[in-house]
Amino acid sequence: MDFLRPTGWADALAAKAEHPAAVPIAGGTDVMVEINFDQRRPEHLLDLGRVDELTEWETGEEYVRLGAAVPYTRIMERLRPELPGLALAAHTVGSPQIRHRGTVGGNLGAASPAGDCHPALLAAGAEIEAASVRGTRLIPVDEFYTGVKRNALAPDELIRAVRIRRADGPQQFSKVGTRNAMVIAVCAFGLALHPATRTVRTGIGSAAPTPVRAHAAEDFLNAALAEGGFWESGRALPPSLAGQFAELCSGACAPIDDVRGSAAYRRHAVGVMARRTLTWTWDEFRGPGRSTEGGASCA
């Protein structure tokens, strides 16, 4: 196994063009596990640890441009106001050591349906900045996941950054695991209110072959909120509305039975998380003093 160590972004792209099968490594929290368990034995590892620009971020008026190698701890510490859903998801990733090394770019590159960042990125409407020696393109996060642990990157492309619209409303993330910490998700759910466009977006993890959105649930809720004048009035949501939204979110799942949980349990848990996160975000949107306690959770 050869170890490629570019010192700049141009060198990294050149190395990837010359060795398209080279596996990028930054934090190494996924790749090294696969290598140590002999699940992967690439001919080349492409170490991006010395490409400093990948660890930087830019906060604009509308978007945050997050370098692919920004670790989870930086998101939690520095970007919580702009990216609250992603910050909550970052809190549930592994141990403090893993959060210090792991990155959103690595989560995206692995494209595991159980990756903790994916529901938050789907709910926020992120775009992935993919680059090669041929140029740069933006891939909507909805189009990024193409199969189990497969993504839309071309063989010579690397993830340079993730472009995420700054939160203009409450966001939430919830996760179910077999224990309360350091656990792979049995299933996960992200939800974001977008008051500027009067829309709601969702993200579901570990309950289908790829991370997915609950499109039918979003359409139902967006129509119900508009027809009922909820955005203008800030009224509490009827339990029946939240319940219907939860059922539609469960219906968006296509889970499997495995050692972490059954398909039936995953569908049920997604519905519970959908109802809870909708309640938390809507209460926060309504104003101080009316919100119920909520946040990222494992159970």
C-alpha positions in Angstrom: 0.0 0.0 0.0 1.5 3.3 -1.1 0.9 6.5 0.9 0.4 9.7 -1.0 1.0 12.9 0.9 0.1 16.1 -1.1 1.0 19.4 0.5 -1.6 21.4 -1.3 -5.0 21.2 -3.0 -3.6 21.2 -6.5 -1.2 18.4 -5.6 -4.1 16.4 -4.1 -6.2 16.7 -7.3 -3.2 15.7 -9.4 -2.6 12.7 -7.3 -6.3 11.7 -7.4 -6.2 12.1 -11.2 -3.2 9.9 -11.5 -4.5 7.3 -9.1 -8.4 7.4 -9.3 -8.7 4.4 -7.0 -6.7 6.1 -4.2 -8.7 6.3 -1.0 -8.8 9.7 0.6 -8.0 9.9 4.3 -8.3 12.9 6.6 -9.5 12.0 10.1 -9.3 8.3 9.3 -12.2 7.3 11.6 -13.9 5.2 9.0 -11.0 4.2 6.6 -8.6 3.0 9.3 -11.3 0.8 10.8 -11.9 -0.9 7.5 -8.2 -1.4 6.9 -7.6 -2.7 10.4 -10.4 -5.3 10.0 -9.1 -6.1 6.5 -12.3 -5.0 4.9 -10.4 -2.8 2.5 -6.9 -3.0 1.1 -6.4 -0.1 -1.3 -3.3 0.2 -3.4 -3.0 3.9 -2.5 -4.0 6.0 0.5 -4.3 9.7 -0.3 -3.5 11.6 3.0 -5.2 15.0 3.0 -3.9 16.0 6.4 -1.5 18.6 5.1 -4.0 20.4 2.9 -4.8 23.2 5.2 -7.6 24.8 3.3 -9.8 21.8 3.9 -9.8 22.6 7.6 -11.2 26.1 7.0 -14.7 27.5 6.8 -16.3 30.7 5.6 -19.5 32.2 7.0 -21.4 34.4 4.6 -24.7 36.2 4.8 -26.6 33.2 3.4 -24.3 30.2 3.4 -21.6 28.5 5.4 -18.8 27.0 3.2 -17.5 24.2 5.4 -14.1 22.7 4.4 -14.3 18.9 4.0 -11.8 18.3 6.8 -13.3 20.6 9.5 -13.6 18.3 12.5 -16.9 17.8 14.4 -15.6 19.6 17.5 -15.1 22.8 15.5 -18.7 22.6 14.2 -20.0 22.1 17.8 -17.9 24.9 19.2 -17.8 27.5 16.5 -20.8 27.0 14.1 -23.8 26.1 16.3 -25.7 29.3 15.6 -25.3 29.0 11.9 -25.7 25.2 11.6 -27.6 24.0 14.7 -28.9 20.7 13.2 -25.4 19.7 12.1 -23.9 20.7 15.5 -26.5 18.5 17.3 -25.7 15.6 15.0 -21.9 16.1 15.6 -22.6 15.8 19.4 -23.7 12.2 18.8 -20.7 11.1 16.8 -18.5 8.6 18.6 -16.2 9.7 21.5 -14.5 13.0 22.1 -11.5 11.6 20.3 -13.5 10.6 17.3 -15.2 14.0 17.2 -11.8 15.7 17.3 -10.6 13.7 14.2 -13.8 12.9 12.3 -15.1 15.2 9.5 -18.2 15.9 7.6 -16.3 15.3 4.3 -15.3 11.8 5.6 -18.9 11.0 6.5 -20.1 12.0 3.1 -17.3 10.1 1.3 -18.1 6.9 3.2 -21.8 7.4 2.4 -23.0 5.0 5.0 -26.7 5.1 5.5 -26.0 5.2 9.2 -23.7 8.3 9.0 -24.8 10.8 11.6 -24.3 13.9 9.5 -26.6 12.9 6.6 -30.0 13.6 8.1 -28.9 17.1 9.2 -27.4 17.9 5.8 -30.6 16.7 4.0 -32.8 18.7 6.3 -30.6 21.8 5.8 -30.4 21.4 2.0 -26.7 21.2 1.6 -24.6 21.1 -1.5 -21.4 19.2 -1.9 -18.5 20.9 -3.7 -16.7 18.2 -5.7 -13.5 19.0 -7.5 -11.0 17.4 -9.9 -8.4 18.6 -12.3 -11.3 19.0 -14.7 -13.0 21.7 -12.6 -15.5 22.0 -9.7 -19.2 21.2 -9.5 -21.9 21.5 -6.8 -23.9 18.3 -6.1 -27.2 18.7 -4.2 -27.2 16.5 -1.2 -30.4 14.8 -2.3 -28.5 13.6 -5.4 -25.2 12.7 -3.6 -26.2 9.2 -2.2 -26.5 6.7 -5.0 -26.5 3.4 -3.1 -25.3 1.6 0.0 -22.0 3.3 0.7 -21.9 4.7 -2.8 -21.9 8.4 -3.8 -22.0 10.6 -6.9 -18.3 11.4 -7.0 -16.4 10.6 -10.2 -13.3 8.5 -9.7 -11.0 11.5 -10.0 -13.0 13.8 -7.7 -12.5 14.8 -4.1 -14.8 16.6 -1.7 -13.5 20.1 -1.2 -16.3 21.6 0.9 -19.9 21.5 1.9 -22.1 24.5 1.2 -24.9 24.8 3.7 -27.5 27.6 4.0 -27.4 29.3 7.3 -30.3 28.4 9.6 -33.2 30.8 9.4 -35.3 28.8 11.8 -35.1 26.0 14.4 -33.4 22.7 13.6 -33.3 19.4 15.4 -31.6 16.0 15.3 -32.5 12.8 17.1 -30.8 9.4 17.1 -31.7 6.0 18.4 -28.9 3.6 19.3 -28.4 0.4 21.3 -26.8 2.5 24.1 -26.5 6.2 25.0 -23.1 7.1 23.5 -20.4 5.8 21.1 -22.9 3.9 19.0 -23.8 3.4 15.4 -27.4 4.7 14.7 -30.2 2.2 14.7 -32.0 5.1 13.0 -31.7 8.9 13.0 -33.9 11.8 12.0 -33.2 15.4 11.2 -35.7 18.2 10.8 -35.3 21.9 9.8 -37.9 24.7 9.7 -37.2 27.3 7.0 -39.5 30.2 7.8 -38.0 32.4 5.0 -39.5 30.0 2.4 -42.2 28.6 4.8 -41.1 25.1 4.2 -40.0 22.1 6.3 -37.3 19.6 5.3 -36.4 16.2 6.8 -33.6 13.7 6.7 -33.7 10.0 7.7 -30.7 7.9 8.4 -30.1 4.2 8.8 -33.7 3.3 7.7 -33.2 2.8 4.0 -30.3 1.8 1.6 -29.3 5.5 1.5 -30.1 8.5 3.7 -33.4 9.8 2.4 -35.9 12.7 2.9 -39.6 12.0 3.7 -41.0 13.9 0.7 -44.6 13.0 1.2 -44.4 14.0 4.9 -42.8 17.3 3.9 -45.5 18.0 1.3 -48.3 17.2 3.7 -46.9 19.4 6.5 -46.0 22.3 4.2 -49.6 22.3 2.9 -51.1 22.0 6.3 -49.0 24.8 7.8 -49.9 27.1 4.9 -53.6 26.3 4.7 -54.0 26.6 8.5 -52.1 29.9 8.7 -49.7 28.5 11.2 -46.7 30.4 10.0 -48.5 33.7 10.6 -50.3 32.8 13.8 -47.6 30.7 15.5 -50.4 28.5 16.9 -49.6 25.2 18.5 -49.8 22.3 16.1 -52.7 19.9 16.6 -51.6 16.4 17.8 -53.4 14.9 14.8 -51.3 16.9 12.4 -48.0 15.9 14.1 -49.3 12.3 14.2 -50.0 12.2 10.5 -46.6 13.7 9.8 -45.0 11.0 11.9 -46.9 8.3 10.0 -45.8 9.6 6.7 -42.2 9.8 7.8 -42.4 6.1 8.9 -43.7 5.3 5.4 -40.7 6.9 3.8 -38.4 4.2 5.3 -37.2 1.1 3.6 -35.3 -0.5 6.5 -33.8 -4.0 7.0 -33.6 -6.3 10.0 -30.0 -6.5 11.3 -28.2 -7.0 14.6 -28.9 -3.4 15.7 -32.7 -3.5 15.2 -35.6 -4.8 13.2 -37.2 -3.1 10.2 -40.5 -2.7 12.2 -38.7 -1.1 15.1 -36.9 1.3 12.8 -40.1 2.4 11.2 -41.7 3.0 14.6 -38.7 4.9 15.9 -38.5 7.2 12.9 -42.2 8.1 13.5 -41.5 8.8 17.2 -38.5 11.0 16.3 -40.4 12.8 13.6 -43.2 13.7 16.0 -40.8 14.8 18.7 -38.5 16.9 16.6 -41.5 18.6 14.9 -42.8 19.5 18.3 -39.4 20.7 19.5 -38.8 22.9 16.5 -42.3 24.3 16.3 -42.3 25.2 20.0 -39.0 27.0 19.5 -40.3 28.8 16.5 -43.4 30.0 18.5 -41.2 31.8 20.9 -39.5 31.7 24.4 -41.4 30.2 27.2 -43.5 27.9 25.0 -40.9 25.3 24.0 -40.5 21.9 25.5 -37.2 20.5 26.3 -35.5 18.8 23.3 -32.2 18.1 21.6 -30.1 15.4 20.1 -30.8 12.1 21.7 -29.8 8.5 21.8 -31.9 5.8 23.4 
